[in-house]
Amino acid sequence: MGYDIAAKTDPESVIDDEWGGMWFLKAPLETDELGISVLELEPDGKGMEHDETESGQEEVYYVITGTVDIELPDADETVTLEPDEAIRLDPGETRQIHNRGDERAKLVLVGAPL
């Protein structure tokens, strides 16, 4: 078969429900060179600060709903993304997603190569 189908809820969320949820879809979709995840953050929720230096993976964050700040401490900068906006991040760029809005934010996170 030349395709795979997955639902957000096929895997278990890797973060506590009180902060939203994060679902890694790489395994259910059986991707080899691409990571894809769905992240939902409650108001004032934030993701883990990290970079992808070791993996060499660049990432793209695409906002579906809500507004999020992408904090970039190495650049001493914060980028605000609204629905239908995206950011691409180099592997070495330290980043952290923060929902400072009043509603739950939903993003699609994509990373490659793996």
Jmol script that loads the backbone (N, CA, C; Angstrom):
load data "model"
ATOM      1  N   MET A   1       0.848  -1.176   0.000  1.00  0.00           N
ATOM      2  CA  MET A   1       0.000   0.000   0.000  1.00  0.00           C
ATOM      3  C   MET A   1       0.891   1.235   0.000  1.00  0.00           C
ATOM      4  N   GLY A   2       0.575   2.248  -0.774  1.00  0.00           N
ATOM      5  CA  GLY A   2       1.382   3.438  -0.934  1.00  0.00           C
ATOM      6  C   GLY A   2       1.017   4.587  -0.019  1.00  0.00           C
ATOM      7  N   TYR A   3       0.215   4.336   1.022  1.00  0.00           N
ATOM      8  CA  TYR A   3      -0.140   5.414   1.950  1.00  0.00           C
ATOM      9  C   TYR A   3      -0.506   4.832   3.299  1.00  0.00           C
ATOM     10  N   ASP A   4      -0.513   5.700   4.320  1.00  0.00           N
ATOM     11  CA  ASP A   4      -0.929   5.334   5.672  1.00  0.00           C
ATOM     12  C   ASP A   4      -1.831   6.438   6.203  1.00  0.00           C
ATOM     13  N   ILE A   5      -2.767   6.056   7.056  1.00  0.00           N
ATOM     14  CA  ILE A   5      -3.713   6.990   7.656  1.00  0.00           C
ATOM     15  C   ILE A   5      -3.564   6.912   9.168  1.00  0.00           C
ATOM     16  N   ALA A   6      -3.651   8.064   9.841  1.00  0.00           N
ATOM     17  CA  ALA A   6      -3.596   8.091  11.302  1.00  0.00           C
ATOM     18  C   ALA A   6      -4.517   9.185  11.816  1.00  0.00           C
ATOM     19  N   ALA A   7      -5.024   8.988  13.014  1.00  0.00           N
ATOM     20  CA  ALA A   7      -5.794  10.006  13.724  1.00  0.00           C
ATOM     21  C   ALA A   7      -4.947  10.532  14.866  1.00  0.00           C
ATOM     22  N   LYS A   8      -5.202  11.761  15.251  1.00  0.00           N
ATOM     23  CA  LYS A   8      -4.457  12.372  16.351  1.00  0.00           C
ATOM     24  C   LYS A   8      -4.486  11.492  17.590  1.00  0.00           C
ATOM     25  N   THR A   9      -5.585  10.828  17.808  1.00  0.00           N
ATOM     26  CA  THR A   9      -5.747  10.038  19.030  1.00  0.00           C
ATOM     27  C   THR A   9      -5.233   8.601  18.914  1.00  0.00           C
ATOM     28  N   ASP A  10      -4.636   8.225  17.787  1.00  0.00           N
ATOM     29  CA  ASP A  10      -4.068   6.870  17.683  1.00  0.00           C
ATOM     30  C   ASP A  10      -2.972   6.654  18.721  1.00  0.00           C
ATOM     31  N   PRO A  11      -1.998   7.563  18.846  1.00  0.00           N
ATOM     32  CA  PRO A  11      -1.011   7.407  19.923  1.00  0.00           C
ATOM     33  C   PRO A  11      -1.510   8.097  21.198  1.00  0.00           C
ATOM     34  N   GLU A  12      -0.902   7.766  22.324  1.00  0.00           N
ATOM     35  CA  GLU A  12      -1.186   8.446  23.585  1.00  0.00           C
ATOM     36  C   GLU A  12      -0.506   9.810  23.576  1.00  0.00           C
ATOM     37  N   SER A  13      -1.103  10.783  24.245  1.00  0.00           N
ATOM     38  CA  SER A  13      -0.464  12.087  24.409  1.00  0.00           C
ATOM     39  C   SER A  13       0.752  11.934  25.320  1.00  0.00           C
ATOM     40  N   VAL A  14       1.798  12.693  25.026  1.00  0.00           N
ATOM     41  CA  VAL A  14       3.018  12.614  25.830  1.00  0.00           C
ATOM     42  C   VAL A  14       3.102  13.729  26.875  1.00  0.00           C
ATOM     43  N   ILE A  15       2.082  14.604  26.935  1.00  0.00           N
ATOM     44  CA  ILE A  15       2.034  15.605  27.996  1.00  0.00           C
ATOM     45  C   ILE A  15       0.713  15.503  28.738  1.00  0.00           C
ATOM     46  N   ASP A  16       0.696  16.012  29.964  1.00  0.00           N
ATOM     47  CA  ASP A  16      -0.497  15.937  30.811  1.00  0.00           C
ATOM     48  C   ASP A  16      -1.669  16.700  30.205  1.00  0.00           C
ATOM     49  N   ASP A  17      -2.879  16.157  30.403  1.00  0.00           N
ATOM     50  CA  ASP A  17      -4.095  16.776  29.886  1.00  0.00           C
ATOM     51  C   ASP A  17      -4.277  18.211  30.371  1.00  0.00           C
ATOM     52  N   GLU A  18      -3.815  18.507  31.584  1.00  0.00           N
ATOM     53  CA  GLU A  18      -4.012  19.850  32.129  1.00  0.00           C
ATOM     54  C   GLU A  18      -3.320  20.929  31.281  1.00  0.00           C
ATOM     55  N   TRP A  19      -2.277  20.555  30.527  1.00  0.00           N
ATOM     56  CA  TRP A  19      -1.557  21.516  29.685  1.00  0.00           C
ATOM     57  C   TRP A  19      -2.004  21.453  28.233  1.00  0.00           C
ATOM     58  N   GLY A  20      -2.816  20.453  27.876  1.00  0.00           N
ATOM     59  CA  GLY A  20      -3.271  20.284  26.493  1.00  0.00           C
ATOM     60  C   GLY A  20      -3.014  18.868  26.053  1.00  0.00           C
ATOM     61  N   GLY A  21      -2.146  18.678  25.100  1.00  0.00           N
ATOM     62  CA  GLY A  21      -1.788  17.341  24.639  1.00  0.00           C
ATOM     63  C   GLY A  21      -0.776  17.433  23.512  1.00  0.00           C
ATOM     64  N   MET A  22       0.000  16.360  23.351  1.00  0.00           N
ATOM     65  CA  MET A  22       0.947  16.277  22.245  1.00  0.00           C
ATOM     66  C   MET A  22       0.966  14.847  21.753  1.00  0.00           C
ATOM     67  N   TRP A  23       0.715  14.684  20.458  1.00  0.00           N
ATOM     68  CA  TRP A  23       0.596  13.368  19.865  1.00  0.00           C
ATOM     69  C   TRP A  23       1.610  13.224  18.735  1.00  0.00           C
ATOM     70  N   PHE A  24       2.519  12.251  18.861  1.00  0.00           N
ATOM     71  CA  PHE A  24       3.524  11.966  17.831  1.00  0.00           C
ATOM     72  C   PHE A  24       2.916  11.008  16.811  1.00  0.00           C
ATOM     73  N   LEU A  25       2.846  11.426  15.563  1.00  0.00           N
ATOM     74  CA  LEU A  25       2.201  10.628  14.522  1.00  0.00           C
ATOM     75  C   LEU A  25       3.186   9.887  13.618  1.00  0.00           C
ATOM     76  N   LYS A  26       4.483   9.995  13.897  1.00  0.00           N
ATOM     77  CA  LYS A  26       5.485   9.325  13.067  1.00  0.00           C
ATOM     78  C   LYS A  26       5.255   7.822  13.005  1.00  0.00           C
ATOM     79  N   ALA A  27       5.104   7.184  14.154  1.00  0.00           N
ATOM     80  CA  ALA A  27       4.929   5.726  14.183  1.00  0.00           C
ATOM     81  C   ALA A  27       3.617   5.291  13.530  1.00  0.00           C
ATOM     82  N   PRO A  28       2.469   5.911  13.902  1.00  0.00           N
ATOM     83  CA  PRO A  28       1.227   5.480  13.245  1.00  0.00           C
ATOM     84  C   PRO A  28       1.231   5.680  11.735  1.00  0.00           C
ATOM     85  N   LEU A  29       1.953   6.707  11.257  1.00  0.00           N
ATOM     86  CA  LEU A  29       2.026   6.952   9.815  1.00  0.00           C
ATOM     87  C   LEU A  29       3.179   6.214   9.149  1.00  0.00           C
ATOM     88  N   GLU A  30       4.026   5.585   9.970  1.00  0.00           N
ATOM     89  CA  GLU A  30       5.171   4.814   9.480  1.00  0.00           C
ATOM     90  C   GLU A  30       6.084   5.643   8.580  1.00  0.00           C
ATOM     91  N   THR A  31       6.375   6.886   9.008  1.00  0.00           N
ATOM     92  CA  THR A  31       7.284   7.719   8.221  1.00  0.00           C
ATOM     93  C   THR A  31       8.734   7.349   8.527  1.00  0.00           C
ATOM     94  N   ASP A  32       9.591   7.458   7.539  1.00  0.00           N
ATOM     95  CA  ASP A  32      11.002   7.150   7.707  1.00  0.00           C
ATOM     96  C   ASP A  32      11.847   8.399   7.932  1.00  0.00           C
ATOM     97  N   GLU A  33      11.556   9.470   7.224  1.00  0.00           N
ATOM     98  CA  GLU A  33      12.415  10.654   7.221  1.00  0.00           C
ATOM     99  C   GLU A  33      11.711  11.915   7.698  1.00  0.00           C
ATOM    100  N   LEU A  34      10.518  11.780   8.262  1.00  0.00           N
ATOM    101  CA  LEU A  34       9.716  12.947   8.625  1.00  0.00           C
ATOM    102  C   LEU A  34       9.024  12.690   9.951  1.00  0.00           C
ATOM    103  N   GLY A  35       9.159  13.632  10.873  1.00  0.00           N
ATOM    104  CA  GLY A  35       8.404  13.579  12.117  1.00  0.00           C
ATOM    105  C   GLY A  35       7.246  14.552  12.028  1.00  0.00           C
ATOM    106  N   ILE A  36       6.081  14.145  12.516  1.00  0.00           N
ATOM    107  CA  ILE A  36       4.919  15.032  12.519  1.00  0.00           C
ATOM    108  C   ILE A  36       4.160  14.810  13.818  1.00  0.00           C
ATOM    109  N   SER A  37       3.787  15.926  14.433  1.00  0.00           N
ATOM    110  CA  SER A  37       3.093  15.880  15.715  1.00  0.00           C
ATOM    111  C   SER A  37       1.994  16.922  15.729  1.00  0.00           C
ATOM    112  N   VAL A  38       1.003  16.687  16.579  1.00  0.00           N
ATOM    113  CA  VAL A  38      -0.030  17.677  16.863  1.00  0.00           C
ATOM    114  C   VAL A  38       0.178  18.105  18.307  1.00  0.00           C
ATOM    115  N   LEU A  39       0.234  19.421  18.530  1.00  0.00           N
ATOM    116  CA  LEU A  39       0.409  19.980  19.861  1.00  0.00           C
ATOM    117  C   LEU A  39      -0.770  20.870  20.174  1.00  0.00           C
ATOM    118  N   GLU A  40      -1.389  20.653  21.326  1.00  0.00           N
ATOM    119  CA  GLU A  40      -2.436  21.540  21.824  1.00  0.00           C
ATOM    120  C   GLU A  40      -1.985  22.059  23.176  1.00  0.00           C
ATOM    121  N   LEU A  41      -2.043  23.376  23.335  1.00  0.00           N
ATOM    122  CA  LEU A  41      -1.625  24.004  24.586  1.00  0.00           C
ATOM    123  C   LEU A  41      -2.769  24.829  25.159  1.00  0.00           C
ATOM    124  N   GLU A  42      -3.065  24.586  26.422  1.00  0.00           N
ATOM    125  CA  GLU A  42      -4.047  25.397  27.134  1.00  0.00           C
ATOM    126  C   GLU A  42      -3.451  26.789  27.358  1.00  0.00           C
ATOM    127  N   PRO A  43      -4.293  27.802  27.657  1.00  0.00           N
ATOM    128  CA  PRO A  43      -3.757  29.123  27.971  1.00  0.00           C
ATOM    129  C   PRO A  43      -2.683  29.029  29.057  1.00  0.00           C
ATOM    130  N   ASP A  44      -1.611  29.730  28.847  1.00  0.00           N
ATOM    131  CA  ASP A  44      -0.422  29.775  29.688  1.00  0.00           C
ATOM    132  C   ASP A  44       0.384  28.477  29.652  1.00  0.00           C
ATOM    133  N   GLY A  45       0.022  27.556  28.784  1.00  0.00           N
ATOM    134  CA  GLY A  45       0.809  26.336  28.614  1.00  0.00           C
ATOM    135  C   GLY A  45       2.018  26.603  27.736  1.00  0.00           C
ATOM    136  N   LYS A  46       3.066  25.807  27.937  1.00  0.00           N
ATOM    137  CA  LYS A  46       4.244  25.977  27.096  1.00  0.00           C
ATOM    138  C   LYS A  46       4.916  24.643  26.862  1.00  0.00           C
ATOM    139  N   GLY A  47       5.601  24.579  25.739  1.00  0.00           N
ATOM    140  CA  GLY A  47       6.365  23.394  25.392  1.00  0.00           C
ATOM    141  C   GLY A  47       7.735  23.435  26.044  1.00  0.00           C
ATOM    142  N   MET A  48       8.477  22.378  25.842  1.00  0.00           N
ATOM    143  CA  MET A  48       9.815  22.266  26.409  1.00  0.00           C
ATOM    144  C   MET A  48      10.794  23.126  25.604  1.00  0.00           C
ATOM    145  N   GLU A  49      11.636  23.876  26.299  1.00  0.00           N
ATOM    146  CA  GLU A  49      12.696  24.605  25.608  1.00  0.00           C
ATOM    147  C   GLU A  49      13.714  23.590  25.114  1.00  0.00           C
ATOM    148  N   HIS A  50      14.071  23.688  23.835  1.00  0.00           N
ATOM    149  CA  HIS A  50      15.017  22.722  23.270  1.00  0.00           C
ATOM    150  C   HIS A  50      15.584  23.233  21.955  1.00  0.00           C
ATOM    151  N   ASP A  51      16.579  22.528  21.460  1.00  0.00           N
ATOM    152  CA  ASP A  51      17.052  22.707  20.099  1.00  0.00           C
ATOM    153  C   ASP A  51      17.189  21.305  19.497  1.00  0.00           C
ATOM    154  N   GLU A  52      17.522  21.239  18.243  1.00  0.00           N
ATOM    155  CA  GLU A  52      17.665  19.960  17.542  1.00  0.00           C
ATOM    156  C   GLU A  52      19.088  19.791  17.004  1.00  0.00           C
ATOM    157  N   THR A  53      20.058  20.365  17.709  1.00  0.00           N
ATOM    158  CA  THR A  53      21.455  20.299  17.273  1.00  0.00           C
ATOM    159  C   THR A  53      21.916  18.856  17.085  1.00  0.00           C
ATOM    160  N   GLU A  54      21.615  17.998  18.050  1.00  0.00           N
ATOM    161  CA  GLU A  54      22.084  16.606  17.968  1.00  0.00           C
ATOM    162  C   GLU A  54      21.446  15.846  16.810  1.00  0.00           C
ATOM    163  N   SER A  55      20.157  16.095  16.559  1.00  0.00           N
ATOM    164  CA  SER A  55      19.471  15.359  15.492  1.00  0.00           C
ATOM    165  C   SER A  55      19.712  15.982  14.116  1.00  0.00           C
ATOM    166  N   GLY A  56      20.077  17.267  14.085  1.00  0.00           N
ATOM    167  CA  GLY A  56      20.245  17.957  12.802  1.00  0.00           C
ATOM    168  C   GLY A  56      18.926  18.250  12.115  1.00  0.00           C
ATOM    169  N   GLN A  57      17.845  18.149  12.867  1.00  0.00           N
ATOM    170  CA  GLN A  57      16.501  18.266  12.301  1.00  0.00           C
ATOM    171  C   GLN A  57      16.030  19.717  12.307  1.00  0.00           C
ATOM    172  N   GLU A  58      15.594  20.220  11.144  1.00  0.00           N
ATOM    173  CA  GLU A  58      14.920  21.510  11.147  1.00  0.00           C
ATOM    174  C   GLU A  58      13.442  21.249  11.390  1.00  0.00           C
ATOM    175  N   GLU A  59      12.773  22.230  11.980  1.00  0.00           N
ATOM    176  CA  GLU A  59      11.362  22.057  12.319  1.00  0.00           C
ATOM    177  C   GLU A  59      10.535  23.186  11.733  1.00  0.00           C
ATOM    178  N   VAL A  60       9.275  22.864  11.446  1.00  0.00           N
ATOM    179  CA  VAL A  60       8.284  23.850  11.027  1.00  0.00           C
ATOM    180  C   VAL A  60       7.108  23.723  11.981  1.00  0.00           C
ATOM    181  N   TYR A  61       6.654  24.865  12.497  1.00  0.00           N
ATOM    182  CA  TYR A  61       5.470  24.915  13.354  1.00  0.00           C
ATOM    183  C   TYR A  61       4.392  25.675  12.583  1.00  0.00           C
ATOM    184  N   TYR A  62       3.219  25.061  12.441  1.00  0.00           N
ATOM    185  CA  TYR A  62       2.089  25.672  11.734  1.00  0.00           C
ATOM    186  C   TYR A  62       0.925  25.776  12.712  1.00  0.00           C
ATOM    187  N   VAL A  63       0.397  26.985  12.891  1.00  0.00           N
ATOM    188  CA  VAL A  63      -0.680  27.216  13.852  1.00  0.00           C
ATOM    189  C   VAL A  63      -2.038  26.986  13.191  1.00  0.00           C
ATOM    190  N   ILE A  64      -2.827  26.107  13.804  1.00  0.00           N
ATOM    191  CA  ILE A  64      -4.194  25.840  13.334  1.00  0.00           C
ATOM    192  C   ILE A  64      -5.174  26.793  14.022  1.00  0.00           C
ATOM    193  N   THR A  65      -5.146  26.829  15.365  1.00  0.00           N
ATOM    194  CA  THR A  65      -6.014  27.719  16.137  1.00  0.00           C
ATOM    195  C   THR A  65      -5.225  28.354  17.269  1.00  0.00           C
ATOM    196  N   GLY A  66      -5.695  29.512  17.710  1.00  0.00           N
ATOM    197  CA  GLY A  66      -5.046  30.209  18.813  1.00  0.00           C
ATOM    198  C   GLY A  66      -3.870  31.044  18.324  1.00  0.00           C
ATOM    199  N   THR A  67      -3.210  31.657  19.268  1.00  0.00           N
ATOM    200  CA  THR A  67      -2.025  32.470  19.006  1.00  0.00           C
ATOM    201  C   THR A  67      -0.942  32.006  19.955  1.00  0.00           C
ATOM    202  N   VAL A  68       0.277  31.812  19.445  1.00  0.00           N
ATOM    203  CA  VAL A  68       1.380  31.355  20.283  1.00  0.00           C
ATOM    204  C   VAL A  68       2.600  32.247  20.073  1.00  0.00           C
ATOM    205  N   ASP A  69       3.416  32.301  21.106  1.00  0.00           N
ATOM    206  CA  ASP A  69       4.714  32.947  21.007  1.00  0.00           C
ATOM    207  C   ASP A  69       5.767  31.861  20.894  1.00  0.00           C
ATOM    208  N   ILE A  70       6.686  32.040  19.956  1.00  0.00           N
ATOM    209  CA  ILE A  70       7.843  31.164  19.841  1.00  0.00           C
ATOM    210  C   ILE A  70       9.014  31.957  20.407  1.00  0.00           C
ATOM    211  N   GLU A  71       9.454  31.565  21.586  1.00  0.00           N
ATOM    212  CA  GLU A  71      10.562  32.254  22.231  1.00  0.00           C
ATOM    213  C   GLU A  71      11.872  31.693  21.683  1.00  0.00           C
ATOM    214  N   LEU A  72      12.753  32.591  21.247  1.00  0.00           N
ATOM    215  CA  LEU A  72      14.042  32.234  20.658  1.00  0.00           C
ATOM    216  C   LEU A  72      15.136  32.881  21.508  1.00  0.00           C
ATOM    217  N   PRO A  73      15.510  32.238  22.629  1.00  0.00           N
ATOM    218  CA  PRO A  73      16.446  32.867  23.558  1.00  0.00           C
ATOM    219  C   PRO A  73      17.819  33.155  22.964  1.00  0.00           C
ATOM    220  N   ASP A  74      18.310  32.332  22.032  1.00  0.00           N
ATOM    221  CA  ASP A  74      19.616  32.586  21.423  1.00  0.00           C
ATOM    222  C   ASP A  74      19.611  33.899  20.635  1.00  0.00           C
ATOM    223  N   ALA A  75      18.488  34.204  20.027  1.00  0.00           N
ATOM    224  CA  ALA A  75      18.353  35.434  19.238  1.00  0.00           C
ATOM    225  C   ALA A  75      17.786  36.573  20.085  1.00  0.00           C
ATOM    226  N   ASP A  76      17.445  36.274  21.351  1.00  0.00           N
ATOM    227  CA  ASP A  76      16.812  37.252  22.237  1.00  0.00           C
ATOM    228  C   ASP A  76      15.592  37.871  21.547  1.00  0.00           C
ATOM    229  N   GLU A  77      14.741  36.973  21.025  1.00  0.00           N
ATOM    230  CA  GLU A  77      13.597  37.400  20.227  1.00  0.00           C
ATOM    231  C   GLU A  77      12.407  36.485  20.496  1.00  0.00           C
ATOM    232  N   THR A  78      11.211  37.024  20.329  1.00  0.00           N
ATOM    233  CA  THR A  78       9.975  36.252  20.406  1.00  0.00           C
ATOM    234  C   THR A  78       9.179  36.518  19.142  1.00  0.00           C
ATOM    235  N   VAL A  79       8.738  35.448  18.480  1.00  0.00           N
ATOM    236  CA  VAL A  79       7.928  35.556  17.269  1.00  0.00           C
ATOM    237  C   VAL A  79       6.516  35.109  17.616  1.00  0.00           C
ATOM    238  N   THR A  80       5.533  35.947  17.334  1.00  0.00           N
ATOM    239  CA  THR A  80       4.136  35.622  17.590  1.00  0.00           C
ATOM    240  C   THR A  80       3.512  35.078  16.305  1.00  0.00           C
ATOM    241  N   LEU A  81       2.866  33.916  16.426  1.00  0.00           N
ATOM    242  CA  LEU A  81       2.192  33.293  15.287  1.00  0.00           C
ATOM    243  C   LEU A  81       0.699  33.196  15.551  1.00  0.00           C
ATOM    244  N   GLU A  82      -0.080  33.518  14.543  1.00  0.00           N
ATOM    245  CA  GLU A  82      -1.536  33.415  14.595  1.00  0.00           C
ATOM    246  C   GLU A  82      -1.970  32.298  13.655  1.00  0.00           C
ATOM    247  N   PRO A  83      -3.268  31.952  13.641  1.00  0.00           N
ATOM    248  CA  PRO A  83      -3.729  30.880  12.764  1.00  0.00           C
ATOM    249  C   PRO A  83      -3.298  31.093  11.314  1.00  0.00           C
ATOM    250  N   ASP A  84      -2.912  29.981  10.678  1.00  0.00           N
ATOM    251  CA  ASP A  84      -2.460  29.940   9.292  1.00  0.00           C
ATOM    252  C   ASP A  84      -1.090  30.572   9.082  1.00  0.00           C
ATOM    253  N   GLU A  85      -0.319  30.739  10.168  1.00  0.00           N
ATOM    254  CA  GLU A  85       1.056  31.202  10.045  1.00  0.00           C
ATOM    255  C   GLU A  85       2.000  30.093  10.487  1.00  0.00           C
ATOM    256  N   ALA A  86       3.219  30.131   9.944  1.00  0.00           N
ATOM    257  CA  ALA A  86       4.200  29.088  10.233  1.00  0.00           C
ATOM    258  C   ALA A  86       5.570  29.708  10.446  1.00  0.00           C
ATOM    259  N   ILE A  87       6.423  28.962  11.122  1.00  0.00           N
ATOM    260  CA  ILE A  87       7.819  29.342  11.294  1.00  0.00           C
ATOM    261  C   ILE A  87       8.680  28.116  11.023  1.00  0.00           C
ATOM    262  N   ARG A  88       9.833  28.315  10.354  1.00  0.00           N
ATOM    263  CA  ARG A  88      10.820  27.255  10.159  1.00  0.00           C
ATOM    264  C   ARG A  88      12.005  27.578  11.045  1.00  0.00           C
ATOM    265  N   LEU A  89      12.517  26.564  11.736  1.00  0.00           N
ATOM    266  CA  LEU A  89      13.609  26.758  12.680  1.00  0.00           C
ATOM    267  C   LEU A  89      14.808  25.899  12.310  1.00  0.00           C
ATOM    268  N   ASP A  90      15.996  26.522  12.279  1.00  0.00           N
ATOM    269  CA  ASP A  90      17.235  25.779  12.076  1.00  0.00           C
ATOM    270  C   ASP A  90      17.448  24.822  13.244  1.00  0.00           C
ATOM    271  N   PRO A  91      18.169  23.728  13.043  1.00  0.00           N
ATOM    272  CA  PRO A  91      18.394  22.757  14.121  1.00  0.00           C
ATOM    273  C   PRO A  91      19.022  23.364  15.378  1.00  0.00           C
ATOM    274  N   GLY A  92      19.953  24.300  15.227  1.00  0.00           N
ATOM    275  CA  GLY A  92      20.661  24.844  16.379  1.00  0.00           C
ATOM    276  C   GLY A  92      19.942  25.960  17.106  1.00  0.00           C
ATOM    277  N   GLU A  93      18.795  26.393  16.611  1.00  0.00           N
ATOM    278  CA  GLU A  93      18.047  27.495  17.231  1.00  0.00           C
ATOM    279  C   GLU A  93      17.265  26.976  18.445  1.00  0.00           C
ATOM    280  N   THR A  94      17.598  27.477  19.626  1.00  0.00           N
ATOM    281  CA  THR A  94      16.833  27.110  20.823  1.00  0.00           C
ATOM    282  C   THR A  94      15.455  27.750  20.721  1.00  0.00           C
ATOM    283  N   ARG A  95      14.423  26.953  21.062  1.00  0.00           N
ATOM    284  CA  ARG A  95      13.052  27.435  20.912  1.00  0.00           C
ATOM    285  C   ARG A  95      12.159  26.916  22.027  1.00  0.00           C
ATOM    286  N   GLN A  96      11.089  27.663  22.297  1.00  0.00           N
ATOM    287  CA  GLN A  96      10.054  27.238  23.235  1.00  0.00           C
ATOM    288  C   GLN A  96       8.738  27.865  22.803  1.00  0.00           C
ATOM    289  N   ILE A  97       7.705  27.045  22.727  1.00  0.00           N
ATOM    290  CA  ILE A  97       6.365  27.504  22.347  1.00  0.00           C
ATOM    291  C   ILE A  97       5.607  27.857  23.623  1.00  0.00           C
ATOM    292  N   HIS A  98       4.942  29.019  23.617  1.00  0.00           N
ATOM    293  CA  HIS A  98       4.185  29.463  24.789  1.00  0.00           C
ATOM    294  C   HIS A  98       2.841  30.013  24.324  1.00  0.00           C
ATOM    295  N   ASN A  99       1.764  29.507  24.907  1.00  0.00           N
ATOM    296  CA  ASN A  99       0.416  30.012  24.614  1.00  0.00           C
ATOM    297  C   ASN A  99       0.069  31.059  25.660  1.00  0.00           C
ATOM    298  N   ARG A 100       0.170  32.310  25.290  1.00  0.00           N
ATOM    299  CA  ARG A 100      -0.182  33.400  26.203  1.00  0.00           C
ATOM    300  C   ARG A 100      -1.603  33.906  25.936  1.00  0.00           C
ATOM    301  N   GLY A 101      -2.313  33.236  25.038  1.00  0.00           N
ATOM    302  CA  GLY A 101      -3.660  33.656  24.681  1.00  0.00           C
ATOM    303  C   GLY A 101      -4.705  33.159  25.671  1.00  0.00           C
ATOM    304  N   ASP A 102      -5.969  33.445  25.348  1.00  0.00           N
ATOM    305  CA  ASP A 102      -7.096  33.075  26.203  1.00  0.00           C
ATOM    306  C   ASP A 102      -7.767  31.778  25.778  1.00  0.00           C
ATOM    307  N   GLU A 103      -7.358  31.217  24.649  1.00  0.00           N
ATOM    308  CA  GLU A 103      -7.976  29.985  24.156  1.00  0.00           C
ATOM    309  C   GLU A 103      -6.908  28.922  23.917  1.00  0.00           C
ATOM    310  N   ARG A 104      -7.364  27.697  23.841  1.00  0.00           N
ATOM    311  CA  ARG A 104      -6.456  26.583  23.549  1.00  0.00           C
ATOM    312  C   ARG A 104      -5.850  26.779  22.157  1.00  0.00           C
ATOM    313  N   ALA A 105      -4.561  26.574  22.043  1.00  0.00           N
ATOM    314  CA  ALA A 105      -3.873  26.688  20.760  1.00  0.00           C
ATOM    315  C   ALA A 105      -3.613  25.287  20.210  1.00  0.00           C
ATOM    316  N   LYS A 106      -3.683  25.161  18.891  1.00  0.00           N
ATOM    317  CA  LYS A 106      -3.431  23.876  18.232  1.00  0.00           C
ATOM    318  C   LYS A 106      -2.450  24.106  17.095  1.00  0.00           C
ATOM    319  N   LEU A 107      -1.371  23.307  17.084  1.00  0.00           N
ATOM    320  CA  LEU A 107      -0.326  23.435  16.076  1.00  0.00           C
ATOM    321  C   LEU A 107       0.000  22.080  15.477  1.00  0.00           C
ATOM    322  N   VAL A 108       0.515  22.100  14.257  1.00  0.00           N
ATOM    323  CA  VAL A 108       1.111  20.939  13.637  1.00  0.00           C
ATOM    324  C   VAL A 108       2.614  21.206  13.607  1.00  0.00           C
ATOM    325  N   LEU A 109       3.393  20.257  14.119  1.00  0.00           N
ATOM    326  CA  LEU A 109       4.850  20.376  14.176  1.00  0.00           C
ATOM    327  C   LEU A 109       5.451  19.327  13.239  1.00  0.00           C
ATOM    328  N   VAL A 110       6.350  19.769  12.373  1.00  0.00           N
ATOM    329  CA  VAL A 110       6.967  18.872  11.395  1.00  0.00           C
ATOM    330  C   VAL A 110       8.481  19.010  11.508  1.00  0.00           C
ATOM    331  N   GLY A 111       9.178  17.893  11.496  1.00  0.00           N
ATOM    332  CA  GLY A 111      10.635  17.911  11.559  1.00  0.00           C
ATOM    333  C   GLY A 111      11.248  16.920  10.596  1.00  0.00           C
ATOM    334  N   ALA A 112      12.376  17.315   9.992  1.00  0.00           N
ATOM    335  CA  ALA A 112      13.088  16.430   9.072  1.00  0.00           C
ATOM    336  C   ALA A 112      14.519  16.945   8.919  1.00  0.00           C
ATOM    337  N   PRO A 113      15.463  16.146   8.499  1.00  0.00           N
ATOM    338  CA  PRO A 113      15.347  14.686   8.368  1.00  0.00           C
ATOM    339  C   PRO A 113      15.494  14.027   9.726  1.00  0.00           C
ATOM    340  N   LEU A 114      15.061  12.786   9.815  1.00  0.00           N
ATOM    341  CA  LEU A 114      15.166  12.030  11.058  1.00  0.00           C
ATOM    342  C   LEU A 114      16.357  11.110  11.013  1.00  0.00           C
TER     343      LEU A 114
END
end "model"
wireframe off; spacefill off
backbone 0.3
color backbone group
